[in-house]
Amino acid sequence: MAQGQEKRQRDSVIDENLKKVYEDMLDQEVPDRFLELLSQLKDQDEKSGKTGREADE
Amino acid sequence: MSADPRDEIVEHLPALRAFALSLTRNGSLADDMVQDALVKAWTKIHTFEPGTNMRAWLFTILRNTYYSNRRKAGREVGDADGLLTETLSEKPAHDGRLQMADFMRAFQKLNDEQREALVLVGASGFSYEEAAGMCNVAVGTIKSRTNRARARLAELLHLSDDEAFELTDQATLAVVSGNKPATAR
């Protein structure tokens, strides 16, 4: 019983640290290259007249 | 003109990068992988089922990219910086205090499958079932990977010592003690 509690406490310490690390990563600004990439992909499709649904093979 | 589900991709960029970083442990590799995944997602959008979880779909594409690179390389691909081989802090006496840097180092020592399971379930908030679907393994496999990952972290961080629960990082302390700092969500 006591062991289970210890493990839960240990796991919650680990998960809270993990969440904090993950949140820090989420807070990082997204580099412009990705936004540019998405807009390039979109432009390409518009030029070739394709939409997402029609891109079906 | 109907809404293009691809317009939603941009909202998941921070999460994709975070997941990529936790898999590769290397910033530039992570971003290259995100780029590959974005192009794949864009061109394979017809495989996305509208109404399902787009983040899970994107994460699946990203991890497939990672594991296919790993297969090609014949080893874990994220170790270019030698992060994995870096030894855990050699500070003299272990004073029972957990620093974020120590936590990061320990996390980086987990194997791919363990890091992945922990990030999906422990950090990103996916259910065991969702994570199992994304990793294409049984639910029990995800559960045992997260359990083993936590046990390994505890071992690396000497969390079995009673005093180890005393954290020095202020934000972490606040989180653990239940005084959650205000977050955006």
gemmi code that builds the backbone of each chain (N, CA, C; Angstrom):
import gemmi

chains = {
    "A": [
        ("MET", (0.843, -1.200, 0.000), (0.000, 0.000, 0.000), (0.871, 1.240, 0.000)),
        ("ALA", (1.805, 1.280, 0.969), (2.686, 2.439, 1.058), (3.551, 2.542, -0.194)),
        ("GLN", (3.899, 1.347, -0.714), (4.728, 1.323, -1.902), (3.972, 1.907, -3.096)),
        ("GLY", (2.697, 1.581, -3.191), (1.868, 2.103, -4.268), (1.796, 3.605, -4.216)),
        ("GLN", (1.701, 4.109, -3.006), (1.605, 5.553, -2.838), (2.911, 6.222, -3.256)),
        ("GLU", (4.016, 5.581, -2.870), (5.323, 6.115, -3.237), (5.488, 6.178, -4.745)),
        ("LYS", (5.015, 5.124, -5.401), (5.139, 5.050, -6.848), (4.267, 6.128, -7.501)),
        ("ARG", (3.068, 6.303, -6.952), (2.198, 7.345, -7.507), (2.835, 8.717, -7.365)),
        ("GLN", (3.437, 8.937, -6.187), (4.061, 10.229, -5.945), (5.231, 10.427, -6.906)),
        ("ARG", (6.018, 9.370, -7.055), (7.151, 9.405, -7.971), (6.671, 9.705, -9.391)),
        ("ASP", (5.615, 8.989, -9.825), (5.097, 9.187, -11.172), (4.558, 10.589, -11.365)),
        ("SER", (3.961, 11.147, -10.331), (3.402, 12.481, -10.515), (4.523, 13.519, -10.582)),
        ("VAL", (5.606, 13.303, -9.835), (6.760, 14.193, -9.951), (7.307, 14.133, -11.380)),
        ("ILE", (7.424, 12.933, -11.898), (7.951, 12.761, -13.248), (7.037, 13.412, -14.277)),
        ("ASP", (5.748, 13.159, -14.171), (4.827, 13.718, -15.155), (4.773, 15.241, -15.092)),
        ("GLU", (4.834, 15.796, -13.881), (4.796, 17.261, -13.783), (6.039, 17.875, -14.419)),
        ("ASN", (7.185, 17.244, -14.199), (8.415, 17.732, -14.829), (8.332, 17.615, -16.345)),
        ("LEU", (7.810, 16.498, -16.758), (7.655, 16.240, -18.183), (6.748, 17.289, -18.826)),
        ("LYS", (5.660, 17.576, -18.162), (4.715, 18.565, -18.700), (5.365, 19.927, -18.791)),
        ("LYS", (6.160, 20.244, -17.786), (6.813, 21.542, -17.776), (7.789, 21.655, -18.957)),
        ("VAL", (8.570, 20.607, -19.161), (9.509, 20.594, -20.285), (8.749, 20.729, -21.606)),
        ("TYR", (7.643, 19.975, -21.688), (6.845, 19.983, -22.913), (6.211, 21.360, -23.144)),
        ("GLU", (5.689, 21.955, -22.075), (5.091, 23.289, -22.196), (6.129, 24.304, -22.669)),
        ("ASP", (7.348, 24.167, -22.132), (8.424, 25.065, -22.563), (8.665, 24.924, -24.062)),
        ("MET", (8.630, 23.686, -24.538), (8.840, 23.461, -25.965), (7.678, 24.038, -26.776)),
        ("LEU", (6.466, 23.899, -26.232), (5.290, 24.438, -26.932), (5.335, 25.958, -27.030)),
        ("ASP", (5.960, 26.572, -26.050), (6.001, 28.036, -26.004), (7.022, 28.631, -26.965)),
        ("GLN", (7.877, 27.768, -27.506), (8.883, 28.287, -28.439), (8.199, 28.805, -29.700)),
        ("GLU", (8.722, 29.890, -30.217), (8.134, 30.482, -31.406), (8.396, 29.575, -32.609)),
        ("VAL", (7.374, 29.432, -33.437), (7.522, 28.593, -34.631), (8.338, 29.355, -35.681)),
        ("PRO", (9.424, 28.764, -36.171), (10.229, 29.477, -37.166), (9.419, 29.780, -38.427)),
        ("ASP", (9.744, 30.906, -39.060), (9.022, 31.332, -40.258), (9.061, 30.285, -41.365)),
        ("ARG", (10.154, 29.481, -41.378), (10.272, 28.538, -42.497), (9.070, 27.612, -42.621)),
        ("PHE", (8.434, 27.306, -41.500), (7.293, 26.395, -41.570), (6.043, 27.089, -42.102)),
        ("LEU", (5.867, 28.346, -41.689), (4.717, 29.093, -42.195), (4.900, 29.338, -43.691)),
        ("GLU", (6.154, 29.625, -44.071), (6.440, 29.840, -45.496), (6.197, 28.563, -46.293)),
        ("LEU", (6.628, 27.449, -45.725), (6.435, 26.166, -46.401), (4.945, 25.902, -46.634)),
        ("LEU", (4.145, 26.127, -45.592), (2.709, 25.877, -45.727), (2.091, 26.782, -46.782)),
        ("SER", (2.544, 28.038, -46.812), (1.932, 28.928, -47.794), (2.410, 28.598, -49.211)),
        ("GLN", (3.653, 28.107, -49.313), (4.125, 27.652, -50.639), (3.312, 26.461, -51.135)),
        ("LEU", (3.071, 25.519, -50.231), (2.304, 24.334, -50.607), (0.906, 24.732, -51.072)),
        ("LYS", (0.365, 25.703, -50.361), (-0.976, 26.154, -50.692), (-0.996, 26.847, -52.059)),
        ("ASP", (0.008, 27.687, -52.287), (0.101, 28.390, -53.577), (0.212, 27.406, -54.732)),
        ("GLN", (1.060, 26.404, -54.532), (1.239, 25.386, -55.578), (-0.089, 24.746, -55.967)),
        ("ASP", (-0.862, 24.380, -54.929), (-2.140, 23.734, -55.184), (-3.105, 24.668, -55.882)),
        ("GLU", (-3.083, 25.933, -55.469), (-4.020, 26.869, -56.081), (-3.690, 27.063, -57.545)),
        ("LYS", (-2.406, 27.088, -57.851), (-2.000, 27.250, -59.247), (-2.446, 26.057, -60.082)),
        ("SER", (-2.330, 24.865, -59.491), (-2.709, 23.686, -60.262), (-4.200, 23.381, -60.092)),
        ("GLY", (-4.896, 24.254, -59.383), (-6.349, 24.133, -59.265), (-6.850, 22.995, -58.407)),
        ("LYS", (-5.979, 22.515, -57.518), (-6.385, 21.404, -56.659), (-6.805, 21.897, -55.282)),
        ("THR", (-7.796, 21.247, -54.696), (-8.100, 21.489, -53.293), (-7.759, 20.211, -52.546)),
        ("GLY", (-7.830, 20.264, -51.238), (-7.477, 19.108, -50.435), (-8.245, 17.860, -50.813)),
        ("ARG", (-9.539, 18.022, -50.983), (-10.373, 16.850, -51.270), (-10.067, 16.277, -52.646)),
        ("GLU", (-9.834, 17.172, -53.604), (-9.622, 16.708, -54.972), (-8.247, 16.084, -55.152)),
        ("ALA", (-7.363, 16.339, -54.162), (-6.013, 15.798, -54.266), (-6.020, 14.280, -54.103)),
        ("ASP", (-7.193, 13.725, -53.770), (-7.329, 12.269, -53.647), (-6.815, 11.583, -54.898)),
        ("GLU", (-6.081, 10.478, -54.686), (-5.551, 9.858, -55.903), (-6.636, 9.085, -56.630)),
    ],
    "B": [
        ("MET", (-16.710, 27.165, -51.674), (-15.491, 26.394, -51.429), (-15.504, 25.863, -50.003)),
        ("SER", (-15.407, 24.548, -49.870), (-15.485, 23.964, -48.530), (-14.160, 24.163, -47.792)),
        ("ALA", (-14.250, 24.103, -46.477), (-13.054, 24.328, -45.671), (-12.019, 23.237, -45.951)),
        ("ASP", (-10.799, 23.638, -46.116), (-9.705, 22.683, -46.345), (-9.150, 22.294, -44.982)),
        ("PRO", (-9.191, 20.996, -44.648), (-8.686, 20.598, -43.319), (-7.224, 20.997, -43.128)),
        ("ARG", (-6.522, 21.217, -44.220), (-5.099, 21.554, -44.115), (-4.869, 22.920, -43.495)),
        ("ASP", (-5.932, 23.759, -43.517), (-5.776, 25.067, -42.881), (-5.555, 24.923, -41.380)),
        ("GLU", (-5.921, 23.756, -40.847), (-5.793, 23.532, -39.403), (-4.372, 23.125, -39.004)),
        ("ILE", (-3.587, 22.702, -39.994), (-2.245, 22.176, -39.686), (-1.406, 23.169, -38.893)),
        ("VAL", (-1.508, 24.426, -39.274), (-0.673, 25.463, -38.655), (-0.850, 25.513, -37.136)),
        ("GLU", (-2.055, 25.205, -36.672), (-2.318, 25.254, -35.222), (-1.514, 24.191, -34.465)),
        ("HIS", (-1.113, 23.157, -35.171), (-0.422, 22.053, -34.499), (1.094, 22.146, -34.611)),
        ("LEU", (1.580, 23.214, -35.236), (3.031, 23.338, -35.425), (3.834, 23.304, -34.122)),
        ("PRO", (3.441, 24.069, -33.100), (4.231, 24.012, -31.861), (4.270, 22.597, -31.268)),
        ("ALA", (3.133, 21.902, -31.302), (3.096, 20.546, -30.744), (3.935, 19.582, -31.585)),
        ("LEU", (3.875, 19.757, -32.900), (4.678, 18.901, -33.781), (6.164, 19.080, -33.496)),
        ("ARG", (6.561, 20.336, -33.322), (7.977, 20.592, -33.047), (8.385, 20.014, -31.695)),
        ("ALA", (7.514, 20.139, -30.723), (7.828, 19.614, -29.392), (7.970, 18.091, -29.447)),
        ("PHE", (7.081, 17.448, -30.179), (7.133, 15.990, -30.300), (8.405, 15.578, -31.058)),
        ("ALA", (8.708, 16.317, -32.126), (9.907, 16.006, -32.917), (11.167, 16.170, -32.069)),
        ("LEU", (11.177, 17.208, -31.273), (12.341, 17.467, -30.427), (12.510, 16.378, -29.376)),
        ("SER", (11.391, 15.906, -28.847), (11.517, 14.876, -27.824), (11.942, 13.542, -28.439)),
        ("LEU", (11.614, 13.341, -29.703), (12.077, 12.114, -30.367), (13.553, 12.214, -30.762)),
        ("THR", (13.930, 13.320, -31.390), (15.295, 13.414, -31.924), (16.303, 13.930, -30.910)),
        ("ARG", (15.839, 14.724, -29.946), (16.712, 15.385, -28.960), (17.720, 16.302, -29.643)),
        ("ASN", (17.359, 16.799, -30.799), (18.295, 17.618, -31.562), (17.472, 18.615, -32.380)),
        ("GLY", (17.671, 19.905, -32.119), (16.842, 20.945, -32.704), (16.808, 20.965, -34.219)),
        ("SER", (17.970, 20.857, -34.859), (17.948, 20.999, -36.312), (17.383, 19.734, -36.969)),
        ("LEU", (17.702, 18.575, -36.394), (17.095, 17.328, -36.894), (15.582, 17.369, -36.727)),
        ("ALA", (15.149, 17.880, -35.584), (13.717, 17.935, -35.296), (13.013, 18.788, -36.339)),
        ("ASP", (13.596, 19.926, -36.656), (12.941, 20.816, -37.611), (12.942, 20.238, -39.023)),
        ("ASP", (14.003, 19.529, -39.385), (14.010, 18.869, -40.695), (12.900, 17.827, -40.768)),
        ("MET", (12.704, 17.138, -39.632), (11.685, 16.108, -39.603), (10.283, 16.710, -39.679)),
        ("VAL", (10.103, 17.852, -39.001), (8.806, 18.530, -39.056), (8.530, 18.957, -40.499)),
        ("GLN", (9.550, 19.450, -41.161), (9.381, 19.882, -42.546), (8.931, 18.701, -43.434)),
        ("ASP", (9.622, 17.570, -43.314), (9.224, 16.374, -44.079), (7.780, 15.983, -43.781)),
        ("ALA", (7.455, 16.009, -42.493), (6.118, 15.593, -42.080), (5.051, 16.540, -42.632)),
        ("LEU", (5.362, 17.829, -42.668), (4.399, 18.800, -43.182), (4.110, 18.545, -44.657)),
        ("VAL", (5.161, 18.293, -45.423), (4.964, 18.033, -46.853), (4.139, 16.765, -47.048)),
        ("LYS", (4.468, 15.730, -46.252), (3.694, 14.483, -46.346), (2.233, 14.715, -45.987)),
        ("ALA", (2.025, 15.441, -44.897), (0.656, 15.692, -44.447), (-0.116, 16.442, -45.526)),
        ("TRP", (0.556, 17.400, -46.128), (-0.115, 18.223, -47.140), (-0.557, 17.373, -48.325)),
        ("THR", (0.337, 16.501, -48.765), (0.023, 15.729, -49.967), (-0.829, 14.494, -49.673)),
        ("LYS", (-0.885, 14.096, -48.404), (-1.679, 12.905, -48.069), (-2.919, 13.263, -47.266)),
        ("ILE", (-3.388, 14.479, -47.441), (-4.505, 14.929, -46.609), (-5.743, 14.046, -46.819)),
        ("HIS", (-5.829, 13.386, -47.966), (-6.987, 12.524, -48.212), (-7.019, 11.328, -47.262)),
        ("THR", (-5.892, 11.046, -46.573), (-5.906, 9.956, -45.605), (-6.390, 10.420, -44.231)),
        ("PHE", (-6.593, 11.721, -44.103), (-7.116, 12.246, -42.835), (-8.635, 12.149, -42.850)),
        ("GLU", (-9.183, 11.563, -41.799), (-10.634, 11.484, -41.707), (-11.163, 12.700, -40.981)),
        ("PRO", (-11.925, 13.548, -41.681), (-12.455, 14.745, -41.024), (-13.225, 14.363, -39.764)),
        ("GLY", (-13.063, 15.162, -38.744), (-13.763, 14.885, -37.491), (-12.904, 14.086, -36.519)),
        ("THR", (-11.805, 13.509, -37.011), (-10.907, 12.808, -36.086), (-9.818, 13.773, -35.614)),
        ("ASN", (-8.997, 13.307, -34.729), (-7.984, 14.148, -34.094), (-6.813, 14.434, -35.043)),
        ("MET", (-6.753, 15.678, -35.507), (-5.712, 16.001, -36.478), (-4.325, 15.955, -35.867)),
        ("ARG", (-4.230, 16.329, -34.579), (-2.912, 16.287, -33.946), (-2.379, 14.850, -33.920)),
        ("ALA", (-3.247, 13.918, -33.603), (-2.836, 12.512, -33.565), (-2.396, 12.057, -34.958)),
        ("TRP", (-3.123, 12.509, -35.969), (-2.791, 12.135, -37.348), (-1.415, 12.697, -37.726)),
        ("LEU", (-1.193, 13.962, -37.384), (0.094, 14.601, -37.704), (1.243, 13.938, -36.933)),
        ("PHE", (0.995, 13.641, -35.661), (2.028, 12.985, -34.843), (2.388, 11.618, -35.451)),
        ("THR", (1.365, 10.936, -35.960), (1.614, 9.622, -36.554), (2.520, 9.757, -37.774)),
        ("ILE", (2.256, 10.764, -38.595), (3.100, 10.995, -39.777), (4.526, 11.321, -39.337)),
        ("LEU", (4.630, 12.148, -38.325), (5.951, 12.553, -37.840), (6.740, 11.350, -37.309)),
        ("ARG", (6.083, 10.517, -36.522), (6.824, 9.386, -35.952), (7.175, 8.364, -37.030)),
        ("ASN", (6.298, 8.208, -38.033), (6.650, 7.322, -39.147), (7.895, 7.839, -39.864)),
        ("THR", (7.974, 9.149, -40.020), (9.151, 9.761, -40.644), (10.391, 9.455, -39.811)),
        ("TYR", (10.246, 9.620, -38.503), (11.378, 9.389, -37.611), (11.854, 7.941, -37.664)),
        ("TYR", (10.902, 7.003, -37.537), (11.304, 5.599, -37.482), (11.802, 5.096, -38.831)),
        ("SER", (11.288, 5.694, -39.917), (11.800, 5.250, -41.205), (13.231, 5.774, -41.410)),
        ("ASN", (13.509, 6.979, -40.914), (14.892, 7.479, -40.946), (15.798, 6.611, -40.069)),
        ("ARG", (15.249, 6.206, -38.927), (16.048, 5.406, -38.010), (16.391, 4.058, -38.631)),
        ("ARG", (15.412, 3.473, -39.305), (15.676, 2.196, -39.970), (16.772, 2.347, -41.009)),
        ("LYS", (16.683, 3.436, -41.783), (17.695, 3.675, -42.809), (19.067, 3.852, -42.188)),
        ("ALA", (19.103, 4.566, -41.085), (20.392, 4.844, -40.445), (20.888, 3.636, -39.652)),
        ("GLY", (19.977, 2.720, -39.339), (20.350, 1.528, -38.597), (20.629, 1.776, -37.133)),
        ("ARG", (20.169, 2.910, -36.650), (20.372, 3.222, -35.231), (19.432, 4.357, -34.864)),
        ("GLU", (19.439, 4.744, -33.596), (18.633, 5.892, -33.201), (19.263, 7.118, -33.844)),
        ("VAL", (18.432, 7.930, -34.492), (19.006, 8.987, -35.326), (19.206, 10.316, -34.601)),
        ("GLY", (18.762, 10.400, -33.388), (18.772, 11.715, -32.749), (20.012, 12.039, -31.939)),
        ("ASP", (21.028, 11.242, -32.091), (22.155, 11.370, -31.175), (23.328, 12.157, -31.754)),
        ("ALA", (23.046, 12.959, -32.783), (24.135, 13.646, -33.487), (24.972, 14.523, -32.563)),
        ("ASP", (24.338, 15.069, -31.553), (25.062, 15.949, -30.637), (25.748, 15.192, -29.510)),
        ("GLY", (25.576, 13.900, -29.500), (26.169, 13.123, -28.429), (25.447, 13.311, -27.105)),
        ("LEU", (24.207, 13.794, -27.204), (23.463, 14.040, -25.967), (23.248, 12.752, -25.189)),
        ("LEU", (22.992, 11.692, -25.963), (22.668, 10.439, -25.317), (23.840, 9.911, -24.499)),
        ("THR", (25.034, 10.121, -25.023), (26.197, 9.552, -24.368), (26.714, 10.428, -23.229)),
        ("GLU", (26.182, 11.642, -23.181), (26.608, 12.536, -22.117), (26.241, 11.893, -20.773)),
        ("THR", (27.177, 11.856, -19.902), (26.865, 11.201, -18.628), (26.021, 12.111, -17.749)),
        ("LEU", (25.241, 11.469, -16.969), (24.381, 12.212, -16.056), (25.258, 12.996, -15.082)),
        ("SER", (24.728, 14.133, -14.701), (25.450, 15.059, -13.831), (26.348, 14.359, -12.811)),
        ("GLU", (27.575, 14.761, -12.801), (28.512, 14.121, -11.869), (28.729, 14.971, -10.627)),
        ("LYS", (27.720, 15.757, -10.355), (27.803, 16.570, -9.144), (28.131, 15.658, -7.963)),
        ("PRO", (28.944, 16.138, -7.046), (29.342, 15.274, -5.933), (28.147, 14.703, -5.175)),
        ("ALA", (27.879, 15.191, -4.057), (26.819, 14.598, -3.263), (25.484, 14.826, -3.941)),
        ("HIS", (24.694, 13.763, -4.022), (23.348, 13.965, -4.522), (22.550, 14.550, -3.376)),
        ("ASP", (22.134, 15.794, -3.546), (21.510, 16.455, -2.404), (19.998, 16.321, -2.413)),
        ("GLY", (19.497, 15.425, -3.258), (18.063, 15.210, -3.237), (17.281, 16.268, -3.977)),
        ("ARG", (17.985, 17.127, -4.658), (17.264, 18.169, -5.373), (17.269, 17.876, -6.858)),
        ("LEU", (16.099, 18.012, -7.435), (15.949, 17.691, -8.836), (15.971, 18.970, -9.666)),
        ("GLN", (16.943, 19.077, -10.532), (17.037, 20.239, -11.406), (16.476, 19.880, -12.769)),
        ("MET", (15.909, 20.871, -13.441), (15.360, 20.594, -14.755), (16.418, 20.030, -15.701)),
        ("ALA", (17.628, 20.552, -15.593), (18.689, 20.074, -16.486), (18.951, 18.590, -16.256)),
        ("ASP", (18.924, 18.184, -14.997), (19.103, 16.763, -14.685), (17.953, 15.945, -15.267)),
        ("PHE", (16.762, 16.518, -15.134), (15.595, 15.816, -15.658), (15.727, 15.624, -17.167)),
        ("MET", (16.136, 16.697, -17.865), (16.307, 16.624, -19.316), (17.337, 15.579, -19.700)),
        ("ARG", (18.453, 15.583, -18.976), (19.504, 14.610, -19.293), (19.014, 13.179, -19.108)),
        ("ALA", (18.273, 12.985, -18.039), (17.762, 11.641, -17.786), (16.754, 11.248, -18.864)),
        ("PHE", (15.881, 12.184, -19.216), (14.871, 11.927, -20.243), (15.521, 11.520, -21.565)),
        ("GLN", (16.615, 12.202, -21.886), (17.308, 11.921, -23.140), (17.956, 10.548, -23.163)),
        ("LYS", (18.106, 9.964, -21.992), (18.712, 8.639, -21.936), (17.715, 7.505, -22.164)),
        ("LEU", (16.434, 7.833, -22.120), (15.440, 6.791, -22.369), (15.521, 6.380, -23.835)),
        ("ASN", (15.063, 5.171, -24.132), (15.071, 4.787, -25.539), (13.901, 5.444, -26.277)),
        ("ASP", (13.939, 5.366, -27.599), (12.929, 6.032, -28.426), (11.503, 5.711, -27.995)),
        ("GLU", (11.245, 4.410, -27.835), (9.883, 3.987, -27.536), (9.418, 4.505, -26.179)),
        ("GLN", (10.340, 4.567, -25.236), (9.972, 5.052, -23.900), (9.722, 6.563, -23.914)),
        ("ARG", (10.605, 7.310, -24.591), (10.397, 8.760, -24.666), (9.079, 9.083, -25.352)),
        ("GLU", (8.847, 8.352, -26.422), (7.632, 8.580, -27.187), (6.390, 8.329, -26.341)),
        ("ALA", (6.357, 7.187, -25.662), (5.191, 6.838, -24.854), (4.974, 7.868, -23.746)),
        ("LEU", (6.063, 8.285, -23.114), (5.939, 9.262, -22.025), (5.435, 10.599, -22.529)),
        ("VAL", (5.938, 11.035, -23.683), (5.512, 12.329, -24.206), (4.051, 12.275, -24.637)),
        ("LEU", (3.668, 11.195, -25.293), (2.285, 11.093, -25.759), (1.315, 11.023, -24.588)),
        ("VAL", (1.625, 10.169, -23.617), (0.681, 9.930, -22.522), (0.907, 10.902, -21.361)),
        ("GLY", (2.188, 11.064, -20.980), (2.471, 11.872, -19.796), (2.415, 13.371, -20.047)),
        ("ALA", (2.814, 13.805, -21.253), (2.897, 15.247, -21.498), (1.817, 15.774, -22.421)),
        ("SER", (1.534, 15.068, -23.511), (0.584, 15.612, -24.491), (-0.867, 15.335, -24.141)),
        ("GLY", (-1.074, 14.443, -23.198), (-2.437, 14.189, -22.748), (-3.240, 13.257, -23.640)),
        ("PHE", (-2.579, 12.479, -24.497), (-3.310, 11.470, -25.254), (-3.651, 10.320, -24.309)),
        ("SER", (-4.767, 9.644, -24.612), (-5.112, 8.468, -23.802), (-4.197, 7.319, -24.218)),
        ("TYR", (-4.159, 6.276, -23.366), (-3.377, 5.088, -23.724), (-3.867, 4.527, -25.067)),
        ("GLU", (-5.185, 4.567, -25.247), (-5.767, 4.013, -26.472), (-5.312, 4.813, -27.694)),
        ("GLU", (-5.357, 6.155, -27.570), (-4.927, 6.993, -28.691), (-3.448, 6.764, -29.006)),
        ("ALA", (-2.643, 6.742, -27.944), (-1.201, 6.555, -28.140), (-0.930, 5.195, -28.785)),
        ("ALA", (-1.677, 4.175, -28.363), (-1.496, 2.842, -28.938), (-1.830, 2.858, -30.426)),
        ("GLY", (-2.897, 3.563, -30.763), (-3.288, 3.681, -32.169), (-2.212, 4.379, -32.982)),
        ("MET", (-1.659, 5.449, -32.425), (-0.638, 6.215, -33.137), (0.641, 5.402, -33.319)),
        ("CYS", (0.971, 4.604, -32.317), (2.216, 3.828, -32.376), (1.983, 2.450, -32.986)),
        ("ASN", (0.714, 2.143, -33.286), (0.380, 0.877, -33.908), (0.808, -0.329, -33.056)),
        ("VAL", (0.589, -0.200, -31.764), (0.878, -1.308, -30.845), (-0.325, -1.487, -29.909)),
        ("ALA", (-0.304, -2.559, -29.123), (-1.397, -2.813, -28.193), (-1.389, -1.794, -27.049)),
        ("VAL", (-2.561, -1.559, -26.474), (-2.672, -0.627, -25.353), (-1.737, -1.044, -24.215)),
        ("GLY", (-1.677, -2.352, -23.960), (-0.819, -2.855, -22.885), (0.652, -2.530, -23.125)),
        ("THR", (1.038, -2.496, -24.400), (2.428, -2.169, -24.733), (2.737, -0.718, -24.371)),
        ("ILE", (1.803, 0.171, -24.669), (2.006, 1.587, -24.320), (2.078, 1.737, -22.805)),
        ("LYS", (1.182, 1.017, -22.117), (1.183, 1.104, -20.651), (2.521, 0.633, -20.090)),
        ("SER", (3.017, -0.488, -20.620), (4.261, -1.002, -20.034), (5.439, -0.105, -20.430)),
        ("ARG", (5.383, 0.496, -21.615), (6.464, 1.426, -21.976), (6.480, 2.652, -21.075)),
        ("THR", (5.302, 3.202, -20.774), (5.294, 4.377, -19.896), (5.737, 3.990, -18.491)),
        ("ASN", (5.293, 2.813, -18.033), (5.721, 2.374, -16.704), (7.224, 2.190, -16.627)),
        ("ARG", (7.779, 1.555, -17.659), (9.225, 1.324, -17.656), (9.984, 2.638, -17.788)),
        ("ALA", (9.429, 3.555, -18.586), (10.074, 4.858, -18.764), (10.113, 5.626, -17.445)),
        ("ARG", (8.989, 5.598, -16.719), (8.952, 6.308, -15.428), (9.907, 5.668, -14.429)),
        ("ALA", (9.942, 4.340, -14.441), (10.830, 3.643, -13.504), (12.291, 3.955, -13.820)),
        ("ARG", (12.594, 3.998, -15.107), (13.976, 4.283, -15.519), (14.360, 5.715, -15.144)),
        ("LEU", (13.430, 6.659, -15.374), (13.688, 8.048, -14.990), (13.924, 8.148, -13.491)),
        ("ALA", (13.074, 7.470, -12.740), (13.201, 7.514, -11.283), (14.564, 6.989, -10.858)),
        ("GLU", (14.997, 5.946, -11.539), (16.291, 5.341, -11.239), (17.416, 6.318, -11.577)),
        ("LEU", (17.351, 6.912, -12.762), (18.395, 7.847, -13.190), (18.452, 9.083, -12.301)),
        ("LEU", (17.289, 9.473, -11.792), (17.209, 10.691, -10.985), (17.278, 10.381, -9.495)),
        ("HIS", (17.461, 9.113, -9.185), (17.504, 8.672, -7.791), (16.254, 9.104, -7.039)),
        ("LEU", (15.124, 8.993, -7.744), (13.870, 9.429, -7.138), (13.357, 8.452, -6.084)),
        ("SER", (14.058, 7.343, -5.930), (13.591, 6.436, -4.888), (13.990, 6.954, -3.510)),
        ("ASP", (14.989, 7.854, -3.520), (15.346, 8.481, -2.241), (14.205, 9.385, -1.793)),
        ("ASP", (13.853, 9.294, -0.543), (12.712, 10.061, -0.048), (12.851, 11.552, -0.300)),
        ("GLU", (14.052, 12.058, -0.062), (14.215, 13.508, -0.152), (14.198, 14.021, -1.589)),
        ("ALA", (14.187, 13.101, -2.534), (14.251, 13.521, -3.930), (13.010, 14.281, -4.376)),
        ("PHE", (11.971, 14.224, -3.580), (10.752, 14.908, -3.981), (10.818, 16.404, -3.740)),
        ("GLU", (11.926, 16.797, -3.164), (12.104, 18.226, -2.935), (12.719, 18.819, -4.203)),
        ("LEU", (11.962, 19.634, -4.875), (12.425, 20.171, -6.145), (12.899, 21.604, -5.960)),
        ("THR", (13.937, 21.946, -6.695), (14.442, 23.299, -6.537), (13.880, 24.260, -7.562)),
        ("ASP", (13.491, 23.725, -8.697), (12.983, 24.610, -9.729), (11.654, 25.214, -9.262)),
        ("GLN", (11.582, 26.514, -9.239), (10.409, 27.185, -8.683), (9.105, 26.808, -9.391)),
        ("ALA", (9.141, 26.844, -10.710), (7.917, 26.547, -11.453), (7.481, 25.115, -11.202)),
        ("THR", (8.460, 24.221, -11.188), (8.143, 22.820, -10.959), (7.574, 22.643, -9.562)),
        ("LEU", (8.183, 23.337, -8.646), (7.725, 23.280, -7.268), (6.267, 23.724, -7.191)),
        ("ALA", (5.976, 24.819, -7.904), (4.618, 25.341, -7.897), (3.650, 24.322, -8.474)),
        ("VAL", (4.057, 23.690, -9.555), (3.192, 22.713, -10.201), (2.939, 21.534, -9.275)),
        ("VAL", (4.021, 21.035, -8.697), (3.903, 19.841, -7.880), (3.106, 20.106, -6.607)),
        ("SER", (3.254, 21.305, -6.087), (2.555, 21.598, -4.845), (1.099, 21.986, -5.112)),
        ("GLY", (0.728, 22.011, -6.396), (-0.671, 22.281, -6.714), (-0.971, 23.746, -6.935)),
        ("ASN", (0.016, 24.633, -6.721), (-0.197, 26.046, -7.009), (0.141, 26.278, -8.480)),
        ("LYS", (-0.733, 25.824, -9.322), (-0.418, 25.879, -10.740), (-0.318, 27.320, -11.210)),
        ("PRO", (0.790, 27.671, -11.863), (0.877, 29.007, -12.423), (-0.152, 29.138, -13.543)),
        ("ALA", (-0.632, 30.336, -13.763), (-1.623, 30.540, -14.807), (-1.032, 30.132, -16.153)),
        ("THR", (-1.768, 29.323, -16.894), (-1.283, 28.931, -18.211), (-2.238, 29.452, -19.276)),
        ("ALA", (-1.768, 29.420, -20.495), (-2.561, 29.962, -21.597), (-3.829, 29.145, -21.824)),
        ("ARG", (-3.755, 27.874, -21.484), (-4.924, 27.051, -21.732), (-5.627, 26.657, -20.466)),
    ],
}
model = gemmi.Model(1)
for chain_id, residues in chains.items():
    chain = gemmi.Chain(chain_id)
    for i, (resn, *xyz) in enumerate(residues, 1):
        res = gemmi.Residue()
        res.name, res.seqid = resn, gemmi.SeqId(i, " ")
        for name, pos in zip(("N", "CA", "C"), xyz):
            atom = gemmi.Atom()
            atom.name, atom.element = name, gemmi.Element(name[0])
            atom.pos, atom.b_iso = gemmi.Position(*pos), 0.0
            res.add_atom(atom)
        chain.add_residue(res)
    model.add_chain(chain)
structure = gemmi.Structure()
structure.add_model(model)
structure.setup_entities()
